[in-house]
Amino acid sequence: MTSPARNFSGFVHPRSAFPSFSGQLYPPHPEPKSVLVLGAGLAGLSAAYQLVNAGHDVTLLEAKPTPGGRVHTLREPFIQNQVAEAGAMFVPGHHTLTIGYVEMLGLPLLEITAQATDTISYLRGTRVGHPSAANAVWPVPLTQTEQANGALGLWTSYVIPAATGQLGDPRALGWPPEVLVKFDNQTFAEFLRSENASPGAIEILQGGYFGLFGDGMDAVCALDVLRDIALQLDGVPPHVKKGIFAASEVPAPVAESLRLAAGGTLDAAQAALLCFTIQGGNDQLPKGLAATPQLAHRIEYGIAIRRIEDTGNGVRVTSEGGRSWEAERAIVAIPYSVLREVEIRAPLTAAKRRVIAGLRATSVTRTFVQTSGRPWQQMGLPGTAATDLPIMYVNDQSISQPGPAGILESYSAGPRARAWAAMPLEARYAETIAQLDLVYPGVAGSVVATATKSWDEDEWARGDYCYFEPGEMRRYLPAIARPEGRLHFAGEHTSCMPGWMQGAFESGHRAAGEVHSA
């Protein structure tokens, strides 16, 4: 999509500033604690890193053979040293903690450059090449105003006013207030209808970013979607508008400069307006953090946790096979979709047990097709498409990578993700290629490699980012991150930014602070 000048009347950003980054948040503790951190995703790694720097004795246990959780880069079987992100994709320059750790580790960044048209739409068998253009030709009926304003106008008319003007501060203690119950009680599709969006407009919006929450717009609560938008600059997330960020209210990250893969550096204030990936793969962020002197000798891999006990005087953790570890406190940075399979012998409140048992994780299946060339570019089209096909959202994973080859991704969520996961691999690949060829003719004849990742099938994830159905945010949020006895909880699902690396880091810092001050 293009980025026309926008003037939101009375625009006031509804949130507190993103937290500033510091490699050492807390002073040395006069009475260091022994701490177990369960899970070496970004939340667990950052919590452990901060606690070690404050002098605490930390042991980090991870079920997988490598760190990173859902930051997962695929390198095989792609040619020309290209990679694909099967987990966290974007490094927005205004995400202070993500950028802070990137700078601390000296990781070079690739800018995701904006294109003349960032996204196309494929709806009812018709490709709409300039969906943001006024009077774009759509295969669905729209009101005269909707037709005139284009796809971006659907955002600014129906979504942005509520996200920027009514939500308050999603970071505030006790959020959401009673006035927002109306958004929690309705699905996002119901919210759009209440804003007088036409059925055609709702059908258009379902094909892109909004369709990737949980089981779709008819299932996810409106407040969940609006919160995510509110916490992005100008209310437009990078899933939809990569590389386009501008808001004077947002402070630059605490970073002097960032290394660019092409050479040279970029001032952090400039970086705050852009979006990036890490050269060579985003998994270098958790791997780099795990390899720091503070953590390298403190992580044990291949440890499947089966029981967590609060003994009253401390915490005991037992793994599959009967090994056990003891400490004064534990940070549980395990997704609740996995944690519910772990025996917890602790005096948890009923509210905490309900959220562990009930918090939903979005089903996500991502399939990658590498081609010898980039036929979409030859057609003068971007490799990003919002579709009503089972492939759902198409993303150009090679947009910032060198080489003539290209990688298109099918990003499917909800019921369609589960349907893809149930297919034999060869059928999954064949059908994905056929559907990509409908959107971008020529793809099918140039395929050189395929890969896929179903997060439901990952036994240490059991789904991807969390989401909420109507009524669940006000029921779950008060308990979702709350410590219970000697147990503290971290992970993107316990933050106000589910699905983002920034959210994982924020939760890790919060949990580390709880332990440090306990």
C-alpha positions as CSV (number, residue, x, y, z in Angstrom):
1,M,0.0,0.0,0.0
2,T,1.1,3.5,-0.6
3,S,1.4,5.9,2.4
4,P,-0.6,9.0,1.7
5,A,-0.4,11.9,4.1
6,R,-2.8,11.3,7.0
7,N,-4.2,13.7,9.5
8,F,-6.1,12.1,12.3
9,S,-8.0,14.9,13.9
10,G,-7.2,15.1,17.6
11,F,-4.8,12.2,17.3
12,V,-3.4,11.3,20.7
13,H,-1.4,8.1,21.0
14,P,-3.1,6.0,23.6
15,R,-0.1,4.4,25.3
16,S,2.8,4.9,27.5
17,A,6.2,5.1,25.9
18,F,7.9,1.8,25.1
19,P,10.4,1.0,27.9
20,S,14.0,2.1,27.4
21,F,16.6,-0.6,26.9
22,S,19.4,-1.1,29.4
23,G,21.8,-4.0,29.4
24,Q,21.7,-3.9,33.2
25,L,18.4,-2.8,34.6
26,Y,19.0,-3.6,38.3
27,P,21.9,-2.8,40.7
28,P,23.8,-5.7,42.2
29,H,21.6,-7.4,44.8
30,P,23.0,-7.5,48.4
31,E,21.5,-11.0,48.9
32,P,21.5,-12.8,45.5
33,K,18.9,-15.4,44.9
34,S,19.0,-18.7,43.2
35,V,16.6,-18.7,40.3
36,L,15.4,-21.3,37.8
37,V,14.3,-19.9,34.4
38,L,12.1,-22.4,32.4
39,G,12.3,-21.7,28.7
40,A,15.0,-20.1,26.6
41,G,12.9,-18.1,24.3
42,L,13.4,-14.3,24.3
43,A,11.5,-13.9,27.5
44,G,13.5,-16.4,29.5
45,L,16.8,-15.4,28.0
46,S,16.3,-11.7,28.7
47,A,15.0,-12.4,32.3
48,A,18.0,-14.6,33.0
49,Y,20.4,-12.1,31.4
50,Q,19.1,-9.2,33.6
51,L,19.2,-11.4,36.8
52,V,22.7,-12.6,36.2
53,N,23.9,-9.0,35.7
54,A,22.3,-8.2,39.0
55,G,24.3,-10.9,40.7
56,H,21.7,-13.7,41.0
57,D,22.6,-17.4,40.5
58,V,20.5,-18.4,37.5
59,T,20.0,-21.8,35.8
60,L,18.1,-21.8,32.5
61,L,16.3,-25.0,31.3
62,E,15.2,-25.4,27.7
63,A,13.3,-28.3,26.2
64,K,14.6,-27.8,22.6
65,P,18.3,-28.3,21.6
66,T,18.6,-24.6,20.7
67,P,17.3,-21.3,22.1
68,G,14.8,-19.0,20.6
69,G,11.3,-20.5,21.1
70,R,9.2,-19.1,18.3
71,V,12.0,-17.1,16.8
72,H,12.8,-19.7,14.2
73,T,14.8,-19.2,11.0
74,L,14.8,-21.8,8.2
75,R,18.0,-22.1,6.1
76,E,17.4,-25.5,4.4
77,P,16.7,-26.3,1.6
78,F,17.0,-22.8,0.2
79,I,19.6,-21.9,-2.4
80,Q,21.7,-18.7,-2.7
81,N,22.1,-18.5,1.2
82,Q,18.5,-17.1,1.5
83,V,16.6,-17.8,4.6
84,A,12.9,-17.7,5.7
85,E,11.5,-16.7,9.1
86,A,9.0,-19.3,10.3
87,G,8.4,-17.4,13.5
88,A,9.0,-13.8,14.4
89,M,9.4,-11.8,11.1
90,F,9.8,-8.1,11.8
91,V,12.2,-6.0,13.8
92,P,10.3,-2.6,14.0
93,G,12.7,0.2,14.6
94,H,10.5,1.6,17.4
95,H,10.5,-1.6,19.4
96,T,13.0,-0.3,22.0
97,L,14.0,-3.6,23.7
98,T,14.3,-5.6,20.5
99,I,16.4,-2.9,18.9
100,G,18.4,-2.5,22.2
101,Y,19.4,-6.2,22.3
102,V,20.2,-6.1,18.5
103,E,22.5,-3.2,19.0
104,M,24.1,-4.7,22.1
105,L,24.9,-7.9,20.2
106,G,26.1,-6.0,17.1
107,L,23.7,-7.8,14.8
108,P,23.5,-6.2,11.3
109,L,20.1,-5.3,10.0
110,L,18.4,-5.4,6.6
111,E,15.9,-2.7,6.1
112,I,12.5,-3.8,4.7
113,T,12.0,-1.1,2.1
114,A,8.6,0.3,1.3
115,Q,7.5,-0.2,-2.3
116,A,5.2,1.9,-4.5
117,T,2.5,-0.6,-3.7
118,D,3.2,-2.7,-0.6
119,T,0.2,-5.0,-0.8
120,I,-2.1,-6.3,-3.4
121,S,-5.5,-8.0,-2.8
122,Y,-6.8,-11.2,-4.4
123,L,-10.5,-11.6,-3.8
124,R,-13.1,-13.7,-5.5
125,G,-10.7,-14.7,-8.2
126,T,-9.7,-11.1,-9.0
127,R,-6.4,-9.4,-8.4
128,V,-6.6,-5.8,-7.2
129,G,-3.2,-4.3,-7.8
130,H,-3.6,-1.0,-6.1
131,P,-6.1,-1.6,-3.2
132,S,-5.3,1.7,-1.5
133,A,-6.0,3.7,-4.6
134,A,-9.2,5.8,-4.7
135,N,-11.9,4.0,-6.7
136,A,-10.0,0.7,-7.0
137,V,-12.1,-1.8,-8.8
138,W,-13.3,-4.4,-6.2
139,P,-15.3,-7.6,-6.9
140,V,-17.5,-6.9,-3.9
141,P,-20.2,-4.3,-3.4
142,L,-19.1,-1.2,-1.4
143,T,-20.7,2.0,-0.3
144,Q,-19.8,5.1,-2.4
145,T,-17.6,6.4,0.4
146,E,-15.8,3.0,0.8
147,Q,-15.2,2.8,-2.9
148,A,-13.8,6.3,-3.1
149,N,-11.4,5.9,-0.2
150,G,-9.7,2.6,-1.0
151,A,-8.6,-0.2,1.3
152,L,-6.6,2.2,3.6
153,G,-9.7,4.3,4.0
154,L,-11.4,1.2,5.5
155,W,-8.8,1.3,8.2
156,T,-9.0,5.0,8.8
157,S,-12.8,5.1,8.7
158,Y,-13.7,2.0,10.8
159,V,-10.7,0.9,12.9
160,I,-8.2,3.7,13.6
161,P,-10.6,6.0,15.5
162,A,-11.4,3.4,18.1
163,A,-7.8,2.2,18.3
164,T,-6.3,5.6,18.8
165,G,-9.0,7.5,20.6
166,Q,-10.9,5.2,22.9
167,L,-8.6,2.5,24.3
168,G,-6.7,4.5,26.9
169,D,-3.3,3.1,27.9
170,P,-3.1,-0.7,27.3
171,R,0.0,-0.7,29.6
172,A,-1.8,0.7,32.5
173,L,-2.4,-1.3,35.7
174,G,-6.0,-2.6,35.7
175,W,-6.5,-2.1,32.0
176,P,-9.1,-2.5,30.4
177,P,-11.4,-0.2,32.2
178,E,-15.1,-0.8,32.3
179,V,-15.8,1.5,29.4
180,L,-14.0,-0.9,27.1
181,V,-16.1,-3.9,28.0
182,K,-18.2,-3.3,24.9
183,F,-15.1,-4.1,22.7
184,D,-14.3,-7.2,24.8
185,N,-17.8,-8.5,24.5
186,Q,-18.0,-8.4,20.7
187,T,-16.0,-10.1,17.9
188,F,-14.0,-7.9,15.6
189,A,-16.5,-8.6,12.8
190,E,-19.3,-7.4,15.1
191,F,-17.3,-4.3,15.9
192,L,-16.9,-3.5,12.2
193,R,-20.7,-3.9,11.6
194,S,-21.4,-1.6,14.6
195,E,-19.2,0.9,12.8
196,N,-21.4,0.6,9.7
197,A,-18.8,-1.2,7.6
198,S,-20.5,-2.8,4.6
199,P,-20.4,-6.6,4.1
200,G,-18.0,-6.0,1.2
201,A,-15.7,-3.9,3.3
202,I,-15.6,-6.6,6.0
203,E,-14.8,-9.2,3.3
204,I,-11.9,-7.1,2.1
205,L,-10.5,-6.6,5.6
206,Q,-10.8,-10.3,6.5
207,G,-8.3,-11.2,3.8
208,G,-5.3,-9.5,5.4
209,Y,-3.9,-8.7,8.8
210,F,-7.3,-9.0,10.6
211,G,-7.8,-12.5,9.5
212,L,-4.6,-13.7,11.2
213,F,-5.9,-13.3,14.8
214,G,-6.9,-16.6,16.3
215,D,-9.8,-18.2,14.4
216,G,-10.6,-15.1,12.4
217,M,-12.6,-11.9,12.7
218,D,-15.8,-13.9,13.7
219,A,-14.0,-15.4,16.7
220,V,-11.4,-13.0,18.1
221,C,-12.7,-10.2,20.4
222,A,-12.5,-6.7,19.0
223,L,-10.4,-5.4,22.0
224,D,-7.7,-7.9,21.2
225,V,-7.3,-6.6,17.7
226,L,-7.6,-2.9,18.6
227,R,-5.0,-3.2,21.4
228,D,-2.4,-4.6,18.9
229,I,-3.1,-1.7,16.5
230,A,-3.0,0.9,19.2
231,L,0.5,-0.2,20.2
232,Q,1.9,0.2,16.7
233,L,2.8,3.6,15.3
234,D,-0.1,5.4,13.7
235,G,-2.1,2.3,14.4
236,V,-0.8,0.5,11.3
237,P,1.2,-2.6,12.0
238,P,4.1,-3.8,9.8
239,H,2.1,-6.9,8.6
240,V,0.3,-4.4,6.4
241,K,2.6,-1.5,6.0
242,K,6.2,-2.6,6.2
243,G,8.8,0.2,6.5
244,I,6.3,3.0,7.1
245,F,6.3,4.4,10.6
246,A,6.0,7.9,11.8
247,A,4.8,9.4,15.0
248,S,6.4,12.2,16.9
249,E,5.0,10.9,20.2
250,V,7.3,7.8,20.1
251,P,10.7,8.2,21.6
252,A,13.7,6.8,19.9
253,P,15.2,3.6,21.4
254,V,18.1,3.9,23.8
255,A,20.7,2.9,21.2
256,E,23.3,5.1,19.7
257,S,23.4,3.5,16.2
258,L,22.5,0.3,14.4
259,R,24.7,-1.7,12.0
260,L,23.3,-2.1,8.6
261,A,24.1,-5.2,6.5
262,A,24.9,-3.0,3.5
263,G,27.6,-1.2,5.6
264,G,27.6,1.9,7.7
265,T,25.3,2.7,10.6
266,L,21.9,4.2,11.1
267,D,20.9,6.7,13.8
268,A,18.4,5.2,16.2
269,A,16.0,8.1,15.7
270,Q,16.0,7.4,12.0
271,A,15.6,3.6,12.7
272,A,12.5,4.2,14.8
273,L,10.7,5.1,11.6
274,L,11.7,1.9,9.7
275,C,11.3,-1.9,9.9
276,F,14.0,-4.5,9.6
277,T,15.1,-8.1,9.7
278,I,18.4,-9.4,11.0
279,Q,20.9,-10.3,8.2
280,G,21.3,-14.1,8.1
281,G,18.2,-14.8,10.2
282,N,16.3,-13.4,13.2
283,D,17.3,-16.5,15.2
284,Q,20.7,-14.8,15.6
285,L,19.1,-12.6,18.3
286,P,18.3,-15.4,20.8
287,K,21.4,-17.4,19.8
288,G,23.5,-14.3,20.4
289,L,22.0,-13.6,23.7
290,A,22.3,-17.3,24.8
291,A,26.0,-17.2,23.8
292,T,26.9,-14.1,26.0
293,P,29.3,-14.8,28.8
294,Q,26.5,-14.2,31.3
295,L,24.4,-17.1,29.9
296,A,26.5,-19.5,27.9
297,H,27.4,-21.8,30.8
298,R,24.0,-21.5,32.5
299,I,21.7,-23.1,29.9
300,E,20.8,-26.8,29.8
301,Y,19.1,-28.0,26.6
302,G,16.9,-31.0,26.0
303,I,15.2,-30.6,29.4
304,A,11.5,-31.4,29.2
305,I,9.8,-30.1,32.4
306,R,7.2,-32.4,33.8
307,R,6.6,-31.0,37.3
308,I,6.9,-27.6,39.1
309,E,6.6,-27.5,42.9
310,D,6.5,-24.5,45.3
311,T,7.7,-26.2,48.4
312,G,7.1,-23.2,50.6
313,N,10.8,-22.7,51.2
314,G,11.7,-22.8,47.5
315,V,11.0,-24.2,44.1
316,R,11.7,-27.7,42.8
317,V,11.5,-28.5,39.1
318,T,11.5,-32.1,37.8
319,S,12.2,-33.1,34.2
320,E,11.2,-36.1,32.1
321,G,13.6,-38.9,33.4
322,G,13.4,-37.7,37.0
323,R,16.2,-35.1,37.2
324,S,15.4,-32.2,39.5
325,W,16.6,-28.7,40.3
326,E,15.9,-26.5,43.3
327,A,16.1,-22.8,43.7
328,E,14.5,-20.0,45.8
329,R,12.4,-18.8,42.9
330,A,11.4,-19.7,39.3
331,I,10.4,-17.8,36.2
332,V,8.1,-19.9,34.0
333,A,8.6,-18.7,30.5
334,I,6.7,-21.6,28.9
335,P,3.7,-21.0,26.7
336,Y,0.5,-21.7,28.6
337,S,-0.6,-24.1,25.8
338,V,2.4,-26.3,26.9
339,L,2.4,-25.4,30.6
340,R,-1.1,-26.9,31.0
341,E,0.5,-30.3,30.3
342,V,2.9,-29.8,33.2
343,E,2.0,-30.8,36.8
344,I,2.1,-27.7,39.0
345,R,2.1,-28.5,42.7
346,A,1.8,-24.9,44.0
347,P,-1.0,-22.9,45.7
348,L,-2.1,-21.2,42.5
349,T,-5.2,-19.1,42.6
350,A,-8.2,-20.3,40.8
351,A,-7.9,-17.4,38.3
352,K,-4.3,-18.4,37.4
353,R,-5.3,-22.0,36.9
354,R,-8.2,-20.9,34.6
355,V,-5.9,-18.8,32.4
356,I,-3.3,-21.5,32.2
357,A,-6.0,-24.0,31.2
358,G,-7.9,-21.7,28.9
359,L,-5.6,-19.2,27.1
360,R,-5.9,-19.7,23.4
361,A,-2.9,-20.0,20.9
362,T,-3.5,-19.1,17.3
363,S,-3.1,-22.0,14.9
364,V,-0.5,-21.0,12.3
365,T,0.9,-22.9,9.3
366,R,3.5,-21.2,7.2
367,T,4.6,-22.7,3.9
368,F,7.6,-21.3,1.9
369,V,8.1,-21.6,-1.9
370,Q,11.5,-20.6,-3.3
371,T,11.6,-19.7,-7.0
372,S,14.6,-19.3,-9.3
373,G,13.5,-15.8,-10.1
374,R,10.9,-13.3,-8.8
375,P,8.0,-13.4,-11.3
376,W,6.0,-11.0,-9.2
377,Q,8.6,-8.3,-9.6
378,Q,8.6,-9.0,-13.4
379,M,4.9,-8.2,-13.3
380,G,5.6,-5.0,-11.4
381,L,3.8,-6.3,-8.3
382,P,4.9,-6.6,-4.7
383,G,5.2,-10.0,-3.1
384,T,2.8,-9.2,-0.4
385,A,-0.9,-10.1,-0.9
386,A,-4.0,-10.3,1.2
387,T,-6.2,-13.1,-0.3
388,D,-9.4,-15.0,0.4
389,L,-7.7,-18.3,-0.6
390,P,-6.5,-20.9,1.9
391,I,-3.0,-19.5,1.5
392,M,-4.4,-16.4,3.2
393,Y,-1.6,-13.9,3.6
394,V,1.3,-14.0,1.1
395,N,4.6,-12.4,2.2
396,D,7.8,-11.9,0.3
397,Q,10.4,-13.2,2.6
398,S,13.2,-12.3,0.1
399,I,12.4,-8.7,-0.2
400,S,15.6,-7.5,1.5
401,Q,17.8,-10.5,0.6
402,P,20.2,-10.5,-2.3
403,G,20.1,-13.0,-5.2
404,P,17.9,-13.6,-8.2
405,A,15.9,-16.2,-6.3
406,G,12.9,-15.3,-4.3
407,I,10.8,-16.8,-1.4
408,L,7.1,-16.4,-1.2
409,E,5.3,-17.5,2.0
410,S,1.8,-18.6,2.6
411,Y,0.9,-17.5,6.1
412,S,-2.4,-19.2,7.2
413,A,-4.1,-19.0,10.6
414,G,-7.0,-20.5,12.4
415,P,-9.1,-23.3,10.7
416,R,-7.2,-23.0,7.4
417,A,-3.9,-23.4,9.3
418,R,-5.2,-26.6,10.8
419,A,-6.4,-27.8,7.5
420,W,-3.0,-27.3,5.9
421,A,-1.4,-29.1,8.9
422,A,-3.6,-32.1,8.3
423,M,-2.5,-32.5,4.7
424,P,0.4,-34.7,3.7
425,L,3.5,-32.6,2.9
426,E,3.5,-33.1,-0.8
427,A,-0.2,-32.2,-1.1
428,R,0.4,-29.2,1.1
429,Y,3.3,-28.0,-1.2
430,A,1.4,-28.7,-4.4
431,E,-1.7,-26.9,-3.4
432,T,0.2,-23.9,-2.0
433,I,2.1,-23.6,-5.3
434,A,-1.1,-23.8,-7.3
435,Q,-2.7,-21.0,-5.2
436,L,0.4,-18.8,-5.4
437,D,0.3,-19.2,-9.1
438,L,-3.2,-17.8,-9.2
439,V,-2.0,-14.7,-7.5
440,Y,1.3,-14.5,-9.3
441,P,1.3,-16.4,-12.6
442,G,4.7,-17.9,-13.3
443,V,5.4,-19.1,-9.8
444,A,4.6,-22.7,-10.4
445,G,7.1,-23.0,-13.3
446,S,10.0,-21.7,-11.3
447,V,9.9,-23.5,-8.0
448,V,13.3,-24.7,-6.7
449,A,12.6,-25.4,-3.0
450,T,9.8,-25.7,-0.4
451,A,9.6,-25.8,3.3
452,T,6.8,-25.5,5.9
453,K,6.2,-25.1,9.6
454,S,3.0,-25.8,11.6
455,W,3.2,-24.4,15.1
456,D,0.3,-26.6,16.3
457,E,2.5,-29.6,15.6
458,D,5.5,-28.2,17.6
459,E,5.2,-30.0,20.9
460,W,7.0,-27.1,22.7
461,A,4.7,-24.4,21.3
462,R,1.3,-26.0,20.6
463,G,0.2,-23.0,18.6
464,D,1.6,-19.5,18.0
465,Y,0.7,-16.2,19.5
466,C,-2.1,-16.0,22.0
467,Y,-5.5,-14.5,21.3
468,F,-8.8,-13.8,23.1
469,E,-12.4,-14.6,22.2
470,P,-15.2,-12.3,23.5
471,G,-15.2,-11.9,27.3
472,E,-11.8,-13.4,27.8
473,M,-9.6,-10.3,28.1
474,R,-11.2,-8.9,31.2
475,R,-11.5,-12.4,32.6
476,Y,-7.8,-13.5,31.9
477,L,-5.7,-10.3,31.9
478,P,-5.8,-9.7,35.7
479,A,-4.1,-13.1,36.3
480,I,-2.2,-13.7,33.1
481,A,1.1,-12.2,34.3
482,R,0.6,-12.1,38.0
483,P,3.2,-14.0,40.1
484,E,2.0,-16.7,42.4
485,G,4.0,-17.5,45.5
486,R,7.6,-18.2,44.3
487,L,6.6,-18.6,40.7
488,H,6.8,-15.8,38.2
489,F,5.5,-15.9,34.6
490,A,7.0,-14.5,31.4
491,G,6.5,-14.9,27.7
492,E,4.8,-12.8,25.0
493,H,1.5,-14.2,26.1
494,T,1.9,-12.4,29.4
495,S,2.7,-9.1,27.8
496,C,0.4,-6.4,26.3
497,M,2.1,-7.2,22.9
498,P,1.4,-10.9,22.1
499,G,3.2,-12.2,19.0
500,W,6.0,-9.6,19.1
501,M,9.6,-10.0,20.2
502,Q,9.2,-6.7,22.0
503,G,6.4,-8.3,24.1
504,A,8.6,-11.2,25.0
505,F,11.4,-8.9,26.1
506,E,9.1,-6.7,28.1
507,S,7.7,-9.7,29.9
508,G,11.2,-11.0,30.7
509,H,12.3,-7.7,32.1
510,R,9.1,-7.5,34.2
511,A,9.6,-11.0,35.6
512,A,13.2,-10.3,36.4
513,G,12.2,-7.2,38.3
514,E,9.7,-9.2,40.3
515,V,12.4,-11.7,41.4
516,H,15.0,-9.0,42.0
517,S,12.7,-7.1,44.3
518,A,11.0,-10.1,46.0
